[in-house]
Amino acid sequence: MTLFSLLFLPLKKAIEPDHIIWFSDDFYTLLFRLAINLFFLTIIIRFLYYPRTKRKDYLFTYYLIGTITFFLCFGLKKLDIDTGMGLGLFAIFGIIRYRTDAIEIKEMTYLFLIIGISVVNALATNQVSVSEVAVINLTVIALTFVLENLWLMKHETRKTINYERIDLITPDKHEQMKADLEKRTGLTINRVEVGKIDFLNDTAQVRIFYFANEQELSDYHVS
């Protein structure tokens, strides 16, 4: 057998009509699980996350990452590739990508939630009933709803400010500094923390905390 045949024989077999599977029963399984996954993703993303944050950029991100994770896991389950290795590569890609921009802990939690739900919906085998998958999804959604709307009703967010009036950063003038910051920002501030102080430029980093849903105008996502 020549070198040419050794190199191209596997390719020839792969493209032969007898080796191409045009349709299988798993197609209906894919559609059914995809519908379930998109249904629960929509509840989490559109009805739990978005009303609180109003961030359309993360809607785009969460939907695509959830869908890609679902297809990745569903496809790897049918191949000889180890699913753990595939998820590991996907996680590394996600970490590298999102290291380029700072993500708040809440957004990162929702990202992990979206990935986890998609993995569960894709990797559920025949031994796992539809009711069990539904319980997993509904439990996550119910817990998220309770934390967002019932238990943690007031979301305290923060904003870091470069403050030039370092004469007010002393503990005895804390109330004066708070009043000055409220007047300048127009926010009702709960508490103030003083961070790095630069005496050379007469500035200090001040972090203010306030309830975003009680403000007429606030940047929830800015920290």
C-alpha positions as CSV (number, residue, x, y, z in Angstrom):
1,M,0.0,0.0,0.0
2,T,1.4,3.4,-1.0
3,L,1.9,6.4,1.2
4,F,-0.8,8.2,-0.8
5,S,-3.4,5.5,0.0
6,L,-2.5,5.5,3.6
7,L,-3.1,9.2,3.9
8,F,-6.3,9.5,1.9
9,L,-8.0,6.2,2.5
10,P,-9.6,7.4,5.8
11,L,-10.8,10.5,4.1
12,K,-12.3,8.6,1.2
13,K,-14.2,6.3,3.6
14,A,-15.5,9.3,5.5
15,I,-17.1,11.0,2.5
16,E,-18.6,7.8,1.1
17,P,-22.5,8.0,1.1
18,D,-22.7,4.8,3.2
19,H,-20.8,6.5,6.1
20,I,-23.0,9.7,6.1
21,I,-25.9,9.6,8.5
22,W,-28.6,12.0,7.2
23,F,-31.1,11.4,9.9
24,S,-31.4,9.6,13.3
25,D,-33.9,9.3,16.1
26,D,-31.7,11.6,18.2
27,F,-32.9,14.5,16.0
28,Y,-36.2,14.6,17.9
29,T,-34.4,14.3,21.2
30,L,-32.2,17.3,20.2
31,L,-35.3,19.4,19.3
32,F,-37.1,18.5,22.5
33,R,-34.2,19.2,24.8
34,L,-33.3,22.3,22.9
35,A,-36.8,23.6,23.4
36,I,-36.7,22.8,27.1
37,N,-33.3,24.5,27.5
38,L,-34.4,27.7,25.6
39,F,-37.6,27.8,27.7
40,F,-35.8,27.8,31.0
41,L,-33.0,30.1,29.8
42,T,-35.7,32.6,28.8
43,I,-37.2,32.5,32.2
44,I,-33.8,33.1,33.9
45,I,-32.4,35.6,31.5
46,R,-35.4,37.6,30.3
47,F,-37.7,37.5,33.3
48,L,-35.3,37.2,36.3
49,Y,-32.1,38.8,35.3
50,Y,-33.0,41.6,32.8
51,P,-35.8,43.3,34.8
52,R,-33.2,43.9,37.6
53,T,-30.3,45.1,35.5
54,K,-31.6,46.3,32.1
55,R,-28.4,45.2,30.5
56,K,-29.0,44.0,26.9
57,D,-25.3,43.2,26.3
58,Y,-25.5,40.3,28.8
59,L,-28.8,39.1,27.3
60,F,-26.9,38.5,24.0
61,T,-24.0,36.8,25.9
62,Y,-26.1,34.6,28.1
63,Y,-28.3,33.3,25.3
64,L,-25.5,32.5,23.0
65,I,-23.3,30.9,25.7
66,G,-26.2,28.8,26.9
67,T,-27.0,27.6,23.4
68,I,-23.4,26.8,22.5
69,T,-22.9,25.0,25.7
70,F,-26.0,22.9,25.1
71,F,-24.9,21.9,21.6
72,L,-21.3,21.3,22.7
73,C,-22.4,18.9,25.4
74,F,-25.1,17.2,23.3
75,G,-22.6,16.6,20.5
76,L,-19.8,15.4,22.7
77,K,-22.1,12.9,24.3
78,K,-22.4,11.1,21.0
79,L,-18.7,11.1,20.2
80,D,-15.7,9.3,21.6
81,I,-14.3,12.6,22.9
82,D,-14.4,12.8,26.7
83,T,-17.1,15.3,27.8
84,G,-15.0,16.4,30.7
85,M,-12.2,17.4,28.4
86,G,-14.5,19.3,26.2
87,L,-16.1,21.2,29.1
88,G,-12.6,21.9,30.4
89,L,-11.6,23.5,27.1
90,F,-14.8,25.5,27.0
91,A,-14.2,26.7,30.6
92,I,-10.6,27.8,29.8
93,F,-11.9,29.7,26.7
94,G,-14.5,31.4,28.8
95,I,-12.0,32.4,31.5
96,I,-9.6,33.8,28.9
97,R,-12.3,35.7,27.1
98,Y,-13.8,37.2,30.2
99,R,-10.5,38.2,31.8
100,T,-10.4,41.0,29.1
101,D,-13.3,42.8,30.8
102,A,-14.2,43.0,34.5
103,I,-17.5,41.2,35.3
104,E,-19.3,41.7,38.6
105,I,-19.9,38.7,40.8
106,K,-23.6,38.7,40.1
107,E,-23.1,38.6,36.3
108,M,-20.5,35.8,36.7
109,T,-23.0,33.9,38.9
110,Y,-25.7,34.2,36.2
111,L,-23.1,33.1,33.6
112,F,-22.3,29.9,35.6
113,L,-26.0,29.3,36.2
114,I,-26.7,29.5,32.4
115,I,-23.9,27.1,31.6
116,G,-24.9,24.7,34.4
117,I,-28.6,24.6,33.2
118,S,-27.5,24.0,29.6
119,V,-25.2,21.2,30.6
120,V,-27.9,19.5,32.6
121,N,-30.4,19.7,29.8
122,A,-28.0,18.4,27.3
123,L,-26.4,15.5,29.2
124,A,-29.5,14.1,30.8
125,T,-29.6,10.4,29.7
126,N,-32.5,8.1,29.2
127,Q,-32.1,7.0,32.9
128,V,-33.1,10.6,33.9
129,S,-36.8,11.2,33.5
130,V,-38.2,14.4,32.1
131,S,-39.8,15.2,35.5
132,E,-36.4,15.0,37.2
133,V,-34.9,17.4,34.6
134,A,-37.9,19.7,35.2
135,V,-37.4,19.6,38.9
136,I,-33.7,20.6,38.5
137,N,-34.6,23.5,36.3
138,L,-37.6,24.6,38.4
139,T,-35.6,24.5,41.6
140,V,-32.9,26.7,40.2
141,I,-35.4,29.2,38.8
142,A,-37.4,29.2,42.1
143,L,-34.3,29.8,44.2
144,T,-33.1,32.6,41.9
145,F,-36.6,34.2,42.0
146,V,-36.7,34.1,45.8
147,L,-33.2,35.6,46.2
148,E,-33.9,38.3,43.6
149,N,-37.4,39.4,44.6
150,L,-38.3,38.2,48.1
151,W,-35.3,37.6,50.3
152,L,-32.8,40.2,48.9
153,M,-35.3,42.8,47.8
154,K,-32.9,45.7,48.1
155,H,-29.8,45.4,46.0
156,E,-26.9,47.5,47.3
157,T,-24.6,48.5,44.6
158,R,-21.4,50.6,44.7
159,K,-19.4,53.2,42.8
160,T,-15.8,54.2,43.2
161,I,-15.0,57.9,43.1
162,N,-11.8,59.8,42.9
163,Y,-12.4,62.4,45.7
164,E,-10.3,65.5,45.9
165,R,-11.5,66.8,49.3
166,I,-9.1,64.8,51.5
167,D,-9.8,67.2,54.4
168,L,-13.1,65.4,54.8
169,I,-11.8,61.8,54.8
170,T,-11.1,61.8,58.6
171,P,-13.5,59.8,60.8
172,D,-14.7,62.9,62.6
173,K,-15.9,64.5,59.3
174,H,-17.5,61.3,58.0
175,E,-21.0,62.8,57.9
176,Q,-19.8,66.0,56.1
177,M,-18.1,63.8,53.5
178,K,-21.2,61.7,53.0
179,A,-23.4,64.9,52.6
180,D,-20.9,66.3,50.1
181,L,-21.0,63.1,48.0
182,E,-24.8,62.9,48.1
183,K,-25.0,66.5,46.9
184,R,-22.5,65.9,44.0
185,T,-23.8,62.5,42.9
186,G,-27.5,63.0,43.6
187,L,-27.6,59.6,45.2
188,T,-28.9,58.6,48.6
189,I,-25.8,57.0,50.1
190,N,-26.0,54.2,52.7
191,R,-22.3,54.1,53.7
192,V,-18.9,55.3,52.5
193,E,-15.5,53.6,52.5
194,V,-12.2,55.4,52.0
195,G,-9.6,53.4,50.1
196,K,-6.2,54.5,48.6
197,I,-5.1,58.0,49.6
198,D,-2.7,60.0,47.4
199,F,-1.4,63.0,49.4
200,L,0.9,64.0,46.6
201,N,-2.1,64.8,44.3
202,D,-4.6,65.5,47.2
203,T,-7.0,62.8,46.1
204,A,-8.5,59.7,47.6
205,Q,-10.4,56.7,46.3
206,V,-13.8,56.7,47.9
207,R,-16.4,53.9,47.5
208,I,-20.0,54.7,48.0
209,F,-22.8,52.2,48.6
210,Y,-26.5,52.8,47.8
211,F,-29.7,50.9,46.9
212,A,-30.0,51.1,43.1
213,N,-33.8,50.5,43.0
214,E,-34.3,53.6,45.3
215,Q,-32.5,56.0,43.0
216,E,-34.1,58.0,40.2
217,L,-30.9,57.6,38.1
218,S,-28.1,55.2,38.9
219,D,-25.4,53.2,37.1
220,Y,-26.1,49.7,38.5
221,H,-23.3,48.0,36.6
222,V,-20.5,50.6,37.3
223,S,-18.4,49.8,40.3
